[in-house]
Amino acid sequence: MSGLASAQESLISKPTITLALSLLRRLNLHIGIREYWGIENRLHWVKDVIFGEDAAPFRDYNAATNWSLIRTLVINIARTCGYDSLTKAERFLAHDIDKLIRLLE
């Protein structure tokens, strides 16, 4: 029995375990990178390109922070109501106050 156990232990060498752990670390890093870019593409890019956040002419930190929170709120409401494209939501809702108010109900 001890011969079988030592044969099985020798099949999995220390470099193999090290390689497996290294691959797992890389996979976790890969997941983190995907999560980061998912946030970047779903929120930050939208706030900058669609709402022009980086070009906003706010000099006061509080004003910029407040408008950023309002933009985030608008994005969350639009996505909750089924709008995947904020550009389409903006075009659809831009001139119809009644539709905008219905989103808040």
DSSP file (Angstrom, degrees, kcal/mol; ACC not computed):
  #  RESIDUE AA STRUCTURE BP1 BP2  ACC     N-H-->O    O-->H-N    N-H-->O    O-->H-N    TCO  KAPPA ALPHA  PHI   PSI    X-CA   Y-CA   Z-CA
    1    1 A M     >        0   0    0      0, 0.0     4,-2.0     0, 0.0     5,-0.2   0.000 360.0 360.0 360.0 -38.7    0.0    0.0    0.0
    2    2 A S  H  >  +     0   0    0      1,-0.2     4,-2.2     2,-0.2     5,-0.2   0.823 360.0  57.1 -67.8 -29.1    2.8    2.4    0.8
    3    3 A G  H  > S+     0   0    0      2,-0.2     4,-1.7     1,-0.2    -1,-0.2   0.894 107.1  48.5 -66.0 -39.9    4.3    1.8   -2.7
    4    4 A L  H  > S+     0   0    0      2,-0.2     4,-2.2     1,-0.2    -2,-0.2   0.906 111.0  50.0 -66.4 -42.2    1.0    2.9   -4.3
    5    5 A A  H  X S+     0   0    0     -4,-2.0     4,-2.2     1,-0.2    -2,-0.2   0.914 111.3  47.8 -64.7 -42.5    0.8    6.0   -2.2
    6    6 A S  H  X S+     0   0    0     -4,-2.2     4,-1.6     1,-0.2    -1,-0.2   0.836 110.3  53.1 -69.0 -30.3    4.4    7.1   -3.0
    7    7 A A  H  X S+     0   0    0     -4,-1.7     4,-0.8     2,-0.2    -2,-0.2   0.898 110.4  47.2 -68.7 -40.5    3.8    6.4   -6.7
    8    8 A Q  H >X S+     0   0    0     -4,-2.2     4,-0.8     1,-0.2     3,-0.5   0.886 110.8  52.1 -68.2 -38.2    0.7    8.7   -6.6
    9    9 A E  H >< S+     0   0    0     -4,-2.2     3,-0.5     1,-0.2    -1,-0.2   0.859 106.0  54.1 -66.1 -34.1    2.6   11.4   -4.8
   10   10 A S  H 3< S+     0   0    0     -4,-1.6    -1,-0.2     1,-0.2    -2,-0.2   0.716  96.3  67.2 -74.6 -18.7    5.4   11.4   -7.3
   11   11 A L  H << S+     0   0    0     -4,-0.8     2,-0.9    -3,-0.5    -1,-0.2   0.844  99.6  53.1 -68.0 -32.2    2.9   11.9  -10.1
   12   12 A I  S << S-     0   0    0     -4,-0.8    -1,-0.2    -3,-0.5     2,-0.1  -0.842  83.7-169.7-106.1  97.0    2.2   15.4   -8.8
   13   13 A S     >  -     0   0    0     -2,-0.9     4,-1.9    -3,-0.1     3,-0.2  -0.339  35.1-107.0 -84.3 167.0    5.5   17.1   -8.5
   14   14 A K  H  > S+     0   0    0      1,-0.2     4,-2.4     2,-0.2     5,-0.2   0.893 119.2  53.5 -62.8 -41.5    6.3   20.4   -6.7
   15   15 A P  H  > S+     0   0    0      0, 0.0     4,-2.4     0, 0.0    -1,-0.2   0.859 107.2  53.3 -62.3 -32.2    6.8   22.3  -10.0
   16   16 A T  H  > S+     0   0    0      2,-0.2     4,-2.4     1,-0.2    -2,-0.2   0.917 110.1  46.4 -66.9 -42.8    3.4   21.1  -11.3
   17   17 A I  H  X S+     0   0    0     -4,-1.9     4,-2.5     2,-0.2     5,-0.2   0.906 112.5  50.9 -65.0 -41.0    1.7   22.4   -8.1
   18   18 A T  H  X S+     0   0    0     -4,-2.4     4,-2.2     1,-0.2    -2,-0.2   0.910 111.0  48.4 -62.1 -42.6    3.6   25.7   -8.5
   19   19 A L  H  X S+     0   0    0     -4,-2.4     4,-2.3     2,-0.2    -2,-0.2   0.911 110.8  50.8 -64.2 -42.6    2.5   26.0  -12.1
   20   20 A A  H  X S+     0   0    0     -4,-2.4     4,-2.1     1,-0.2    -2,-0.2   0.913 111.3  47.7 -62.6 -43.2   -1.1   25.2  -11.2
   21   21 A L  H  X S+     0   0    0     -4,-2.5     4,-2.2     1,-0.2    -1,-0.2   0.885 110.3  52.9 -64.6 -38.4   -1.1   27.9   -8.5
   22   22 A S  H  X S+     0   0    0     -4,-2.2     4,-2.1     1,-0.2    -2,-0.2   0.909 108.9  49.3 -62.9 -42.3    0.4   30.4  -10.9
   23   23 A L  H  X S+     0   0    0     -4,-2.3     4,-2.3     1,-0.2    -2,-0.2   0.896 109.3  52.0 -64.9 -40.1   -2.3   29.7  -13.4
   24   24 A L  H  X S+     0   0    0     -4,-2.1     4,-2.3     2,-0.2    -1,-0.2   0.902 108.5  50.9 -63.5 -40.4   -5.0   30.2  -10.8
   25   25 A R  H  X S+     0   0    0     -4,-2.2     4,-2.2     1,-0.2    -1,-0.2   0.912 110.4  49.6 -62.7 -41.6   -3.5   33.5   -9.8
   26   26 A R  H  X S+     0   0    0     -4,-2.1     4,-2.4     1,-0.2    -2,-0.2   0.888 108.9  52.5 -64.9 -38.5   -3.5   34.6  -13.4
   27   27 A L  H  X S+     0   0    0     -4,-2.3     4,-2.1     2,-0.2    -1,-0.2   0.912 109.5  48.7 -64.4 -41.5   -7.1   33.6  -13.8
   28   28 A N  H  X S+     0   0    0     -4,-2.3     4,-2.2     2,-0.2    -1,-0.2   0.890 110.9  50.7 -64.6 -38.5   -8.1   35.6  -10.8
   29   29 A L  H  X S+     0   0    0     -4,-2.2     4,-2.5     1,-0.2    -2,-0.2   0.906 108.2  53.4 -62.9 -41.2   -6.2   38.6  -12.2
   30   30 A H  H  X S+     0   0    0     -4,-2.4     4,-2.4     1,-0.2    -2,-0.2   0.898 108.0  49.8 -60.4 -42.1   -8.0   38.1  -15.5
   31   31 A I  H  X S+     0   0    0     -4,-2.1     4,-2.4     1,-0.2    -1,-0.2   0.915 110.6  50.2 -64.3 -42.6  -11.4   38.2  -13.7
   32   32 A G  H  X S+     0   0    0     -4,-2.2     4,-2.3     2,-0.2    -2,-0.2   0.895 109.9  50.2 -62.3 -40.5  -10.4   41.4  -11.9
   33   33 A I  H  X S+     0   0    0     -4,-2.5     4,-2.5     2,-0.2     5,-0.2   0.918 110.9  49.1 -64.8 -42.9   -9.3   43.0  -15.2
   34   34 A R  H  X S+     0   0    0     -4,-2.4     4,-2.1     1,-0.2    -2,-0.2   0.908 111.0  49.9 -62.7 -41.7  -12.6   42.1  -16.8
   35   35 A E  H  X S+     0   0    0     -4,-2.4     4,-2.0     2,-0.2    -1,-0.2   0.909 110.7  50.6 -63.9 -41.0  -14.6   43.5  -13.8
   36   36 A Y  H  X S+     0   0    0     -4,-2.3     4,-2.5     1,-0.2    -2,-0.2   0.952 112.8  44.2 -61.3 -49.9  -12.6   46.7  -14.0
   37   37 A W  H  X S+     0   0    0     -4,-2.5     4,-2.6     1,-0.2    -1,-0.2   0.803 108.9  58.4 -69.2 -27.2  -13.2   47.2  -17.7
   38   38 A G  H  X S+     0   0    0     -4,-2.1     4,-2.2    -5,-0.2    -1,-0.2   0.921 110.0  43.3 -63.7 -43.6  -16.8   46.3  -17.3
   39   39 A I  H  X>S+     0   0    0     -4,-2.0     4,-2.1     2,-0.2     5,-1.1   0.916 113.8  52.0 -66.0 -43.4  -17.2   49.1  -14.8
   40   40 A E  I  <>S+     0   0    0     -4,-2.5     5,-3.0     1,-0.2     6,-0.3   0.919 115.5  40.3 -59.8 -44.6  -15.2   51.4  -17.0
   41   41 A N  I  <5S+     0   0    0     -4,-2.6     5,-0.2     1,-0.2    -1,-0.2   0.841 119.2  44.1 -76.4 -33.2  -17.3   50.7  -20.1
   42   42 A R  I  <5S+     0   0    0     -4,-2.2    -2,-0.2    -5,-0.2    -1,-0.2   0.710 133.2   6.7 -86.6 -20.2  -20.7   50.7  -18.3
   43   43 A L  I  X5S+     0   0    0     -4,-2.1     4,-2.8    -5,-0.2     5,-0.2   0.690 126.1  41.9-126.0 -63.3  -20.3   53.8  -16.2
   44   44 A H  I  ><S+     0   0    0     -5,-1.1     4,-2.1     1,-0.2     5,-0.2   0.905 116.9  46.9 -64.3 -43.7  -17.2   55.9  -16.6
   45   45 A W  H  ><S+     0   0    0     -5,-3.0     4,-3.2    -6,-0.2     5,-0.5   0.914 114.1  49.0 -64.0 -41.8  -17.1   55.9  -20.4
   46   46 A V  H  >>S+     0   0    0     -6,-0.3     4,-1.5    -5,-0.2     5,-1.4   0.922 111.0  49.5 -63.1 -44.8  -20.9   56.6  -20.6
   47   47 A K  H  <5S+     0   0    0     -4,-2.8     6,-2.1     3,-0.2    -1,-0.2   0.869 118.3  40.1 -64.1 -34.9  -20.5   59.5  -18.1
   48   48 A D  H  X5S+     0   0    0     -4,-2.1     4,-0.6     4,-0.2     7,-0.2   0.948 125.8  30.4 -79.2 -50.0  -17.7   61.0  -20.1
   49   49 A V  H  <5S+     0   0    0     -4,-3.2    -3,-0.2    -5,-0.2    -2,-0.2   0.939 128.9  33.8 -80.0 -48.0  -18.8   60.4  -23.7
   50   50 A I  T  <5S+     0   0    0     -4,-1.5    -3,-0.2    -5,-0.5    -1,-0.1   0.930 133.8  26.7 -75.6 -45.8  -22.6   60.6  -23.5
   51   51 A F  T  4<S-     0   0    0     -5,-1.4    -3,-0.2    -4,-0.1    -1,-0.2   0.465  97.8-129.4 -99.5  -2.9  -22.9   63.2  -20.7
   52   52 A G    ><  +     0   0    0     -4,-0.6     3,-0.6    -6,-0.3     4,-0.4   0.871  44.8 162.7  61.2  40.3  -19.6   65.0  -21.3
   53   53 A E  G >   +     0   0    0     -6,-2.1     3,-1.2     1,-0.2    -5,-0.2   0.876  68.8  52.4 -62.9 -39.9  -18.5   64.8  -17.7
   54   54 A D  G 3  S+     0   0    0      1,-0.3    -1,-0.2    -6,-0.1    -6,-0.1   0.789 110.9  48.5 -68.7 -25.1  -14.8   65.5  -18.3
   55   55 A A  G <  S+     0   0    0     -3,-0.6    -1,-0.3    -7,-0.2    -2,-0.2   0.398  80.6 127.6 -94.0   3.3  -15.6   68.7  -20.3
   56   56 A A    <   -     0   0    0     -3,-1.2     2,-0.8    -4,-0.4    -4,-0.0  -0.376  61.8-133.5 -64.0 135.9  -18.0   70.0  -17.7
   57   57 A P        +     0   0    0      0, 0.0     2,-0.5     0, 0.0    -1,-0.1  -0.130  54.6 139.0 -87.4  41.4  -17.1   73.6  -16.8
   58   58 A F        +     0   0    0     -2,-0.8    -2,-0.0     1,-0.2     3,-0.0  -0.722  25.5 175.5 -89.5 130.0  -17.4   73.2  -13.0
   59   59 A R        +     0   0    0     -2,-0.5     2,-0.4     5,-0.0    -1,-0.2   0.697  61.8  79.1 -99.6 -26.3  -14.7   74.9  -10.9
   60   60 A D  S  > S-     0   0    0      1,-0.1     4,-2.1     2,-0.0     5,-0.2  -0.696  73.1-143.2 -88.2 132.9  -16.1   74.0   -7.5
   61   61 A Y  H  > S+     0   0    0     -2,-0.4     4,-2.4     1,-0.2     5,-0.2   0.898 100.2  52.7 -60.3 -42.3  -15.5   70.5   -6.3
   62   62 A N  H  > S+     0   0    0      1,-0.2     4,-2.6     2,-0.2    -1,-0.2   0.897 108.5  49.5 -64.3 -40.4  -18.9   70.2   -4.6
   63   63 A A  H  > S+     0   0    0      2,-0.2     4,-2.6     1,-0.2     5,-0.2   0.931 112.0  48.1 -63.9 -45.1  -20.7   71.2   -7.8
   64   64 A A  H  X S+     0   0    0     -4,-2.1     4,-2.0     1,-0.2    -2,-0.2   0.905 113.2  48.4 -62.3 -41.5  -18.8   68.7   -9.9
   65   65 A T  H  X S+     0   0    0     -4,-2.4     4,-2.2     2,-0.2    -2,-0.2   0.916 111.3  49.8 -64.9 -43.7  -19.5   65.9   -7.3
   66   66 A N  H  X S+     0   0    0     -4,-2.6     4,-2.1     1,-0.2    -2,-0.2   0.920 111.8  47.2 -63.1 -43.9  -23.2   66.7   -7.2
   67   67 A W  H  X S+     0   0    0     -4,-2.6     4,-2.5     1,-0.2    -1,-0.2   0.869 109.6  54.6 -66.3 -34.8  -23.5   66.7  -11.0
   68   68 A S  H  X S+     0   0    0     -4,-2.0     4,-2.3    -5,-0.2    -1,-0.2   0.911 108.6  48.6 -63.0 -41.7  -21.6   63.4  -11.1
   69   69 A L  H  X S+     0   0    0     -4,-2.2     4,-2.3     2,-0.2    -2,-0.2   0.890 110.7  50.8 -64.6 -39.1  -24.1   61.9   -8.6
   70   70 A I  H  X S+     0   0    0     -4,-2.1     4,-2.4     2,-0.2    -2,-0.2   0.915 110.0  49.8 -64.8 -42.4  -27.0   63.1  -10.7
   71   71 A R  H  X S+     0   0    0     -4,-2.5     4,-2.4     2,-0.2    -2,-0.2   0.916 110.8  49.6 -61.9 -43.0  -25.5   61.6  -13.8
   72   72 A T  H  X S+     0   0    0     -4,-2.3     4,-2.5     1,-0.2    -1,-0.2   0.901 110.2  51.1 -62.6 -41.1  -25.0   58.3  -12.1
   73   73 A L  H  X S+     0   0    0     -4,-2.3     4,-2.5     2,-0.2    -2,-0.2   0.915 109.9  49.5 -61.4 -44.2  -28.6   58.4  -10.8
   74   74 A V  H  X S+     0   0    0     -4,-2.4     4,-2.6     2,-0.2    -2,-0.2   0.914 110.9  49.7 -62.0 -43.5  -29.9   59.1  -14.3
   75   75 A I  H  X S+     0   0    0     -4,-2.4     4,-2.5     1,-0.2     5,-0.2   0.930 112.0  48.1 -61.5 -45.5  -27.9   56.2  -15.7
   76   76 A N  H  X S+     0   0    0     -4,-2.5     4,-2.3     2,-0.2    -2,-0.2   0.895 112.4  48.1 -64.1 -40.8  -29.2   53.8  -13.0
   77   77 A I  H  X S+     0   0    0     -4,-2.5     4,-1.7     2,-0.2    -1,-0.2   0.929 112.9  48.3 -65.2 -44.6  -32.8   54.8  -13.6
   78   78 A A  H  <>S+     0   0    0     -4,-2.6     5,-2.5     1,-0.2    -2,-0.2   0.916 113.9  46.0 -62.8 -42.9  -32.5   54.4  -17.4
   79   79 A R  H ><5S+     0   0    0     -4,-2.5     3,-1.4     1,-0.2    -1,-0.2   0.878 110.0  54.0 -68.7 -36.7  -30.9   51.0  -17.0
   80   80 A T  H 3<5S+     0   0    0     -4,-2.3    -1,-0.2     1,-0.3    -2,-0.2   0.844 106.2  53.8 -63.8 -32.9  -33.5   49.9  -14.5
   81   81 A C  T 3<5S-     0   0    0     -4,-1.7    -1,-0.3    -5,-0.2    -2,-0.2   0.366 129.1 -95.9 -85.7   5.6  -36.2   50.9  -17.0
   82   82 A G  T < 5S+     0   0    0     -3,-1.4     2,-0.8     1,-0.2    -3,-0.2   0.537  77.5 138.4  99.2   7.3  -34.6   48.7  -19.7
   83   83 A Y      < +     0   0    0     -5,-2.5    -1,-0.2     1,-0.2    -2,-0.1  -0.775  19.6 172.9 -88.4 109.5  -32.5   51.2  -21.6
   84   84 A D  S    S+     0   0    0     -2,-0.8     2,-0.7     1,-0.2    -1,-0.2   0.836  71.6  58.2 -80.4 -34.9  -29.2   49.5  -22.5
   85   85 A S     >  -     0   0    0     -3,-0.2     4,-1.9     1,-0.2    -1,-0.2  -0.862  64.9-166.4 -99.1 117.7  -28.2   52.4  -24.7
   86   86 A L  H  > S+     0   0    0     -2,-0.7     4,-2.4     2,-0.2     5,-0.2   0.792  90.0  59.4 -72.1 -27.1  -28.1   55.7  -22.9
   87   87 A T  H  > S+     0   0    0      2,-0.2     4,-2.2     1,-0.2    -1,-0.2   0.933 108.1  44.3 -65.0 -45.0  -27.9   57.5  -26.3
   88   88 A K  H  > S+     0   0    0      2,-0.2     4,-2.5     1,-0.2    -2,-0.2   0.894 113.3  51.2 -65.8 -39.8  -31.2   56.0  -27.4
   89   89 A A  H  X S+     0   0    0     -4,-1.9     4,-2.4     2,-0.2    -2,-0.2   0.912 110.1  49.6 -63.1 -42.2  -32.7   56.7  -24.0
   90   90 A E  H  X S+     0   0    0     -4,-2.4     4,-1.6     1,-0.2    -2,-0.2   0.918 113.2  45.8 -63.8 -43.9  -31.6   60.3  -24.2
   91   91 A R  H  < S+     0   0    0     -4,-2.2     4,-0.3     1,-0.2    -2,-0.2   0.890 116.0  46.5 -65.2 -39.2  -33.1   60.7  -27.7
   92   92 A F  H  < S+     0   0    0     -4,-2.5    -2,-0.2     1,-0.2    -1,-0.2   0.854 124.3  30.4 -71.9 -35.9  -36.3   59.0  -26.7
   93   93 A L  H >< S+     0   0    0     -4,-2.4     3,-1.3    -5,-0.2     7,-0.2   0.518  90.1  97.7-102.9  -6.9  -36.8   61.0  -23.5
   94   94 A A  T 3< S+     0   0    0     -4,-1.6    -1,-0.1     1,-0.3    -3,-0.1   0.815  95.8  26.2 -58.9 -37.2  -35.2   64.3  -24.2
   95   95 A H  T 3  S+     0   0    0     -4,-0.3     2,-0.5    -3,-0.2    -1,-0.3   0.130 103.9  83.6-116.7  20.5  -38.3   66.3  -25.2
   96   96 A D    <>  +     0   0    0     -3,-1.3     4,-1.7     1,-0.1     3,-0.3  -0.821  45.7 179.4-130.0  94.5  -41.0   64.4  -23.3
   97   97 A I  H  > S+     0   0    0     -2,-0.5     4,-2.5     1,-0.2     5,-0.2   0.856  82.5  59.4 -61.1 -37.7  -41.4   65.5  -19.7
   98   98 A D  H  > S+     0   0    0      1,-0.2     4,-2.1     2,-0.2    -1,-0.2   0.903 105.7  47.9 -61.1 -41.8  -44.3   63.0  -19.1
   99   99 A K  H  > S+     0   0    0     -3,-0.3     4,-1.4     2,-0.2    -1,-0.2   0.897 110.9  52.0 -65.1 -39.7  -42.1   60.1  -20.0
  100  100 A L  H  X S+     0   0    0     -4,-1.7     4,-0.8    -7,-0.2     3,-0.2   0.913 110.1  47.9 -62.8 -42.2  -39.3   61.3  -17.7
  101  101 A I  H >X S+     0   0    0     -4,-2.5     3,-0.7     1,-0.2     4,-0.6   0.875 106.8  57.2 -67.7 -36.3  -41.7   61.6  -14.8
  102  102 A R  H >< S+     0   0    0     -4,-2.1     3,-0.7     1,-0.2    -1,-0.2   0.821  99.0  61.0 -64.3 -29.6  -43.1   58.1  -15.5
  103  103 A L  H 3< S+     0   0    0     -4,-1.4    -1,-0.2     1,-0.2    -2,-0.2   0.830 103.2  50.8 -63.8 -30.5  -39.5   56.8  -15.1
  104  104 A L  H <<        0   0    0     -4,-0.8    -1,-0.2    -3,-0.7    -2,-0.2   0.600 360.0 360.0 -84.5 -11.5  -39.5   58.1  -11.5
  105  105 A E    <<        0   0    0     -3,-0.7    -1,-0.2    -4,-0.6    -2,-0.1   0.478 360.0 360.0 -78.8 360.0  -42.8   56.5  -10.5
